[in-house]
Amino acid sequence: MRRASNALGAAAVLGLVVALRRRRENPTQSLRRYYEAWAQGDSKALRSLLADDYRGHVHTLAGTEERDAEQLADLLENHAEAFEWTNFDVRDVLRDGDRLAARVTMRARHRETGREAEIDGLVILRLVGGRIAEEWSSWDYLGLAEQLGLAKVA
């Protein structure tokens, strides 16, 4: 019984250390860790960066899509299946209080076509307690589809 109590106590302390570290973590590090999770196809790491009530507002070809944390994790898994590798270059990070804005470039190789592509995006994140609570982003999805040979732009 004492071992179980000690194990629970150690787990609680570890949880507290992780929570405190997140609060002290530079918000720019959270942004970079977010894109590292995308590059590695790691939905578990991604999910750990998101607030439980995460909301994403992503401008796509069809309009603005709203996403919760689970939908975003599913999207990451689909992305990892579609691309052999993905790299992100996070640039021009600006901070205003609990919000970060950045210009991001994604480079990737598509599994189906074998083609490589590069697109730019803009992202704004709102952080609460070191976790991403809200995201607004816009990416050049049409440019991506054209580079992969999946769409023809006139």
TAMOKA-V251952 format. One record per helix or strand. SS is the DSSP state (h for helix, s for strand). FROM is the first residue (numbers start at 0). TO is the last residue. If there is no record, write none. Layout:
ss: {SS:SS}
from: {FROM:FROM}
to: {TO:TO}
This chain:
ss: {h:h:h:s:s:h:s:s:s:s:h}
from: {1:26:42:49:62:68:82:98:115:130:140}
to: {23:39:48:59:66:81:95:109:127:138:146}
